[in-house]
Amino acid sequence: MHCPEKQVGASFKEWLTLPDMGLLVSTAFNVILVNLSHGSASTFLPLRSAPPSSLHNKLIIAMTNERNIH
């Protein structure tokens, strides 16, 4: 693995990982978060408020071959 001298973006230890941080993302953005990956699926609802009822704000993240698709 080649590591550039000047790091661009966040290091791996600073990434948000799913499903560990699903509730955090859902609550922070007040969205229904759906995480799809090979062999599993998770849905997270905001903790502090009800999900929007008329316009459901959804964030769907699909993991395929270790790459994410939003």
N, CA, C and O atoms as CSV, one atom per row, in Angstrom:
chain,resi,resn,atom,element,x,y,z
A,1,MET,N,N,0.841,-1.170,0.000
A,1,MET,CA,C,0.000,0.000,0.000
A,1,MET,C,C,0.890,1.239,0.000
A,1,MET,O,O,1.841,1.329,0.778
A,2,HIS,N,N,0.587,2.167,-0.852
A,2,HIS,CA,C,1.345,3.412,-0.948
A,2,HIS,C,C,0.641,4.494,-0.142
A,2,HIS,O,O,-0.542,4.760,-0.354
A,3,CYS,N,N,1.352,5.106,0.766
A,3,CYS,CA,C,0.796,6.199,1.565
A,3,CYS,C,C,1.449,7.506,1.133
A,3,CYS,O,O,2.667,7.647,1.250
A,4,PRO,N,N,0.679,8.455,0.642
A,4,PRO,CA,C,1.260,9.733,0.220
A,4,PRO,C,C,1.824,10.495,1.417
A,4,PRO,O,O,1.390,10.302,2.553
A,5,GLU,N,N,2.797,11.360,1.145
A,5,GLU,CA,C,3.399,12.146,2.222
A,5,GLU,C,C,2.380,13.084,2.861
A,5,GLU,O,O,2.332,13.224,4.083
A,6,LYS,N,N,1.582,13.714,2.038
A,6,LYS,CA,C,0.532,14.591,2.556
A,6,LYS,C,C,-0.792,13.848,2.463
A,6,LYS,O,O,-1.247,13.490,1.377
A,7,GLN,N,N,-1.387,13.627,3.597
A,7,GLN,CA,C,-2.641,12.882,3.644
A,7,GLN,C,C,-3.793,13.763,3.171
A,7,GLN,O,O,-3.914,14.918,3.580
A,8,VAL,N,N,-4.619,13.216,2.321
A,8,VAL,CA,C,-5.799,13.911,1.830
A,8,VAL,C,C,-7.013,13.214,2.424
A,8,VAL,O,O,-7.192,12.011,2.233
A,9,GLY,N,N,-7.840,13.950,3.135
A,9,GLY,CA,C,-9.027,13.361,3.733
A,9,GLY,C,C,-8.729,12.747,5.091
A,9,GLY,O,O,-7.657,12.952,5.661
A,10,ALA,N,N,-9.687,11.996,5.596
A,10,ALA,CA,C,-9.576,11.381,6.919
A,10,ALA,C,C,-8.820,10.065,6.843
A,10,ALA,O,O,-8.902,9.338,5.854
A,11,SER,N,N,-8.086,9.775,7.905
A,11,SER,CA,C,-7.405,8.483,7.972
A,11,SER,C,C,-8.438,7.400,8.278
A,11,SER,O,O,-9.552,7.702,8.705
A,12,PHE,N,N,-8.071,6.153,8.061
A,12,PHE,CA,C,-9.001,5.035,8.250
A,12,PHE,C,C,-9.564,5.001,9.665
A,12,PHE,O,O,-10.735,4.670,9.850
A,13,LYS,N,N,-8.756,5.334,10.664
A,13,LYS,CA,C,-9.241,5.286,12.048
A,13,LYS,C,C,-10.291,6.362,12.331
A,13,LYS,O,O,-10.968,6.297,13.356
A,14,GLU,N,N,-10.440,7.347,11.445
A,14,GLU,CA,C,-11.419,8.417,11.618
A,14,GLU,C,C,-12.688,8.205,10.799
A,14,GLU,O,O,-13.593,9.038,10.841
A,15,TRP,N,N,-12.767,7.107,10.057
A,15,TRP,CA,C,-13.943,6.824,9.242
A,15,TRP,C,C,-15.109,6.407,10.119
A,15,TRP,O,O,-14.920,5.825,11.187
A,16,LEU,N,N,-16.315,6.709,9.661
A,16,LEU,CA,C,-17.518,6.158,10.277
A,16,LEU,C,C,-17.748,4.784,9.669
A,16,LEU,O,O,-17.763,4.641,8.446
A,17,THR,N,N,-17.924,3.785,10.501
A,17,THR,CA,C,-18.142,2.435,9.991
A,17,THR,C,C,-19.588,2.024,10.219
A,17,THR,O,O,-20.216,2.406,11.207
A,18,LEU,N,N,-20.092,1.252,9.296
A,18,LEU,CA,C,-21.451,0.732,9.420
A,18,LEU,C,C,-21.364,-0.759,9.677
A,18,LEU,O,O,-20.498,-1.420,9.104
A,19,PRO,N,N,-22.207,-1.304,10.497
A,19,PRO,CA,C,-23.390,-0.695,11.112
A,19,PRO,C,C,-23.114,0.025,12.431
A,19,PRO,O,O,-24.050,0.549,13.035
A,20,ASP,N,N,-21.873,0.070,12.897
A,20,ASP,CA,C,-21.556,0.662,14.204
A,20,ASP,C,C,-22.081,2.081,14.380
A,20,ASP,O,O,-22.572,2.422,15.455
A,21,MET,N,N,-21.989,2.895,13.369
A,21,MET,CA,C,-22.357,4.308,13.472
A,21,MET,C,C,-23.689,4.633,12.800
A,21,MET,O,O,-23.988,5.803,12.563
A,22,GLY,N,N,-24.481,3.628,12.494
A,22,GLY,CA,C,-25.756,3.839,11.812
A,22,GLY,C,C,-26.711,4.743,12.570
A,22,GLY,O,O,-27.328,5.630,11.980
A,23,LEU,N,N,-26.839,4.526,13.885
A,23,LEU,CA,C,-27.735,5.369,14.679
A,23,LEU,C,C,-27.241,6.807,14.752
A,23,LEU,O,O,-28.042,7.741,14.736
A,24,LEU,N,N,-25.943,6.986,14.830
A,24,LEU,CA,C,-25.372,8.333,14.867
A,24,LEU,C,C,-25.686,9.099,13.586
A,24,LEU,O,O,-26.109,10.253,13.646
A,25,VAL,N,N,-25.484,8.475,12.437
A,25,VAL,CA,C,-25.758,9.123,11.148
A,25,VAL,C,C,-27.246,9.408,11.004
A,25,VAL,O,O,-27.632,10.502,10.592
A,26,SER,N,N,-28.080,8.435,11.340
A,26,SER,CA,C,-29.529,8.596,11.225
A,26,SER,C,C,-30.032,9.750,12.088
A,26,SER,O,O,-30.844,10.559,11.639
A,27,THR,N,N,-29.549,9.822,13.323
A,27,THR,CA,C,-29.979,10.871,14.241
A,27,THR,C,C,-29.429,12.235,13.839
A,27,THR,O,O,-30.153,13.230,13.891
A,28,ALA,N,N,-28.165,12.298,13.441
A,28,ALA,CA,C,-27.539,13.576,13.086
A,28,ALA,C,C,-28.209,14.232,11.884
A,28,ALA,O,O,-28.354,15.454,11.843
A,29,PHE,N,N,-28.617,13.426,10.906
A,29,PHE,CA,C,-29.212,13.972,9.684
A,29,PHE,C,C,-30.727,13.802,9.640
A,29,PHE,O,O,-31.359,14.176,8.652
A,30,ASN,N,N,-31.328,13.234,10.713
A,30,ASN,CA,C,-32.768,12.986,10.799
A,30,ASN,C,C,-33.290,12.290,9.545
A,30,ASN,O,O,-34.234,12.752,8.905
A,31,VAL,N,N,-32.658,11.177,9.212
A,31,VAL,CA,C,-33.035,10.387,8.040
A,31,VAL,C,C,-33.221,8.930,8.443
A,31,VAL,O,O,-32.748,8.488,9.490
A,32,ILE,N,N,-33.914,8.205,7.593
A,32,ILE,CA,C,-33.972,6.755,7.704
A,32,ILE,C,C,-32.756,6.240,6.944
A,32,ILE,O,O,-32.628,6.478,5.743
A,33,LEU,N,N,-31.874,5.546,7.627
A,33,LEU,CA,C,-30.648,5.043,7.009
A,33,LEU,C,C,-30.784,3.549,6.766
A,33,LEU,O,O,-31.067,2.784,7.688
A,34,VAL,N,N,-30.582,3.138,5.522
A,34,VAL,CA,C,-30.611,1.723,5.156
A,34,VAL,C,C,-29.210,1.351,4.697
A,34,VAL,O,O,-28.662,1.970,3.785
A,35,ASN,N,N,-28.638,0.344,5.329
A,35,ASN,CA,C,-27.305,-0.142,4.977
A,35,ASN,C,C,-27.456,-1.529,4.364
A,35,ASN,O,O,-27.915,-2.462,5.024
A,36,LEU,N,N,-27.070,-1.659,3.103
A,36,LEU,CA,C,-27.135,-2.940,2.401
A,36,LEU,C,C,-25.720,-3.421,2.147
A,36,LEU,O,O,-24.907,-2.698,1.571
A,37,SER,N,N,-25.426,-4.636,2.572
A,37,SER,CA,C,-24.118,-5.218,2.294
A,37,SER,C,C,-24.311,-6.693,1.986
A,37,SER,O,O,-25.397,-7.240,2.178
A,38,HIS,N,N,-23.263,-7.328,1.511
A,38,HIS,CA,C,-23.348,-8.738,1.130
A,38,HIS,C,C,-23.743,-9.574,2.346
A,38,HIS,O,O,-22.985,-9.666,3.312
A,39,GLY,N,N,-24.912,-10.174,2.300
A,39,GLY,CA,C,-25.363,-11.055,3.367
A,39,GLY,C,C,-26.094,-10.393,4.511
A,39,GLY,O,O,-26.537,-11.090,5.423
A,40,SER,N,N,-26.245,-9.069,4.508
A,40,SER,CA,C,-26.974,-8.432,5.605
A,40,SER,C,C,-27.579,-7.100,5.162
A,40,SER,O,O,-27.173,-6.505,4.164
A,41,ALA,N,N,-28.550,-6.665,5.933
A,41,ALA,CA,C,-29.178,-5.361,5.713
A,41,ALA,C,C,-29.576,-4.805,7.076
A,41,ALA,O,O,-30.035,-5.548,7.944
A,42,SER,N,N,-29.401,-3.504,7.261
A,42,SER,CA,C,-29.748,-2.854,8.524
A,42,SER,C,C,-30.503,-1.573,8.225
A,42,SER,O,O,-30.205,-0.874,7.256
A,43,THR,N,N,-31.488,-1.270,9.070
A,43,THR,CA,C,-32.243,-0.027,8.960
A,43,THR,C,C,-32.130,0.710,10.285
A,43,THR,O,O,-32.305,0.110,11.346
A,44,PHE,N,N,-31.841,1.999,10.234
A,44,PHE,CA,C,-31.689,2.814,11.434
A,44,PHE,C,C,-32.655,3.986,11.369
A,44,PHE,O,O,-32.796,4.632,10.330
A,45,LEU,N,N,-33.320,4.256,12.489
A,45,LEU,CA,C,-34.248,5.379,12.603
A,45,LEU,C,C,-33.671,6.396,13.584
A,45,LEU,O,O,-32.950,6.014,14.505
A,46,PRO,N,N,-33.974,7.684,13.406
A,46,PRO,CA,C,-33.455,8.709,14.319
A,46,PRO,C,C,-33.910,8.455,15.753
A,46,PRO,O,O,-35.039,8.020,15.982
A,47,LEU,N,N,-33.038,8.724,16.711
A,47,LEU,CA,C,-33.364,8.493,18.118
A,47,LEU,C,C,-34.086,9.657,18.776
A,47,LEU,O,O,-34.921,9.440,19.654
A,48,ARG,N,N,-33.786,10.884,18.374
A,48,ARG,CA,C,-34.314,12.052,19.079
A,48,ARG,C,C,-35.644,12.548,18.547
A,48,ARG,O,O,-36.336,13.302,19.232
A,49,SER,N,N,-36.012,12.151,17.368
A,49,SER,CA,C,-37.276,12.602,16.797
A,49,SER,C,C,-37.818,11.519,15.878
A,49,SER,O,O,-37.102,10.601,15.479
A,50,ALA,N,N,-39.087,11.647,15.556
A,50,ALA,CA,C,-39.695,10.691,14.630
A,50,ALA,C,C,-39.173,10.959,13.227
A,50,ALA,O,O,-38.879,12.104,12.884
A,51,PRO,N,N,-39.054,9.919,12.416
A,51,PRO,CA,C,-38.657,10.147,11.025
A,51,PRO,C,C,-39.682,11.033,10.333
A,51,PRO,O,O,-40.858,10.990,10.693
A,52,PRO,N,N,-39.284,11.823,9.368
A,52,PRO,CA,C,-40.236,12.662,8.642
A,52,PRO,C,C,-41.379,11.810,8.090
A,52,PRO,O,O,-41.138,10.773,7.472
A,53,SER,N,N,-42.628,12.247,8.312
A,53,SER,CA,C,-43.766,11.408,7.925
A,53,SER,C,C,-44.233,11.644,6.491
A,53,SER,O,O,-44.553,10.687,5.785
A,54,SER,N,N,-44.277,12.898,6.051
A,54,SER,CA,C,-44.798,13.151,4.710
A,54,SER,C,C,-43.742,12.894,3.634
A,54,SER,O,O,-44.013,12.218,2.642
A,55,LEU,N,N,-42.583,13.417,3.829
A,55,LEU,CA,C,-41.487,13.188,2.890
A,55,LEU,C,C,-40.426,12.372,3.614
A,55,LEU,O,O,-39.643,12.915,4.393
A,56,HIS,N,N,-40.403,11.100,3.364
A,56,HIS,CA,C,-39.431,10.241,4.032
A,56,HIS,C,C,-38.047,10.508,3.469
A,56,HIS,O,O,-37.760,10.194,2.314
A,57,ASN,N,N,-37.206,11.083,4.288
A,57,ASN,CA,C,-35.816,11.286,3.896
A,57,ASN,C,C,-35.070,9.995,4.151
A,57,ASN,O,O,-34.909,9.574,5.296
A,58,LYS,N,N,-34.616,9.366,3.077
A,58,LYS,CA,C,-33.914,8.094,3.191
A,58,LYS,C,C,-32.497,8.261,2.693
A,58,LYS,O,O,-32.238,8.980,1.728
A,59,LEU,N,N,-31.593,7.591,3.360
A,59,LEU,CA,C,-30.211,7.506,2.917
A,59,LEU,C,C,-29.911,6.022,2.802
A,59,LEU,O,O,-29.918,5.301,3.800
A,60,ILE,N,N,-29.648,5.568,1.591
A,60,ILE,CA,C,-29.383,4.152,1.357
A,60,ILE,C,C,-27.933,4.003,0.942
A,60,ILE,O,O,-27.474,4.650,0.000
A,61,ILE,N,N,-27.218,3.147,1.651
A,61,ILE,CA,C,-25.817,2.880,1.341
A,61,ILE,C,C,-25.695,1.396,1.032
A,61,ILE,O,O,-26.014,0.550,1.868
A,62,ALA,N,N,-25.235,1.086,-0.166
A,62,ALA,CA,C,-25.049,-0.312,-0.575
A,62,ALA,C,C,-23.562,-0.585,-0.702
A,62,ALA,O,O,-22.844,0.150,-1.379
A,63,MET,N,N,-23.103,-1.641,-0.052
A,63,MET,CA,C,-21.692,-2.017,-0.105
A,63,MET,C,C,-21.537,-3.189,-1.069
A,63,MET,O,O,-22.104,-4.260,-0.853
A,64,THR,N,N,-20.770,-2.980,-2.125
A,64,THR,CA,C,-20.508,-4.043,-3.090
A,64,THR,C,C,-19.020,-4.084,-3.374
A,64,THR,O,O,-18.419,-3.065,-3.714
A,65,ASN,N,N,-18.432,-5.241,-3.239
A,65,ASN,CA,C,-16.995,-5.412,-3.483
A,65,ASN,C,C,-16.160,-4.380,-2.736
A,65,ASN,O,O,-15.214,-3.816,-3.286
A,66,GLU,N,N,-16.520,-4.137,-1.471
A,66,GLU,CA,C,-15.806,-3.217,-0.582
A,66,GLU,C,C,-15.820,-1.774,-1.066
A,66,GLU,O,O,-14.969,-0.983,-0.657
A,67,ARG,N,N,-16.755,-1.421,-1.917
A,67,ARG,CA,C,-16.911,-0.030,-2.359
A,67,ARG,C,C,-18.336,0.396,-2.019
A,67,ARG,O,O,-19.255,-0.424,-2.045
A,68,ASN,N,N,-18.519,1.660,-1.703
A,68,ASN,CA,C,-19.863,2.099,-1.340
A,68,ASN,C,C,-20.541,2.821,-2.490
A,68,ASN,O,O,-19.902,3.500,-3.294
A,69,ILE,N,N,-21.845,2.653,-2.543
A,69,ILE,CA,C,-22.687,3.302,-3.543
A,69,ILE,C,C,-23.779,4.027,-2.773
A,69,ILE,O,O,-24.495,3.405,-1.989
A,70,HIS,N,N,-23.921,5.337,-2.982
A,70,HIS,CA,C,-24.920,6.129,-2.239
A,70,HIS,C,C,-26.163,6.274,-3.078
A,70,HIS,O,O,-27.129,6.903,-2.646
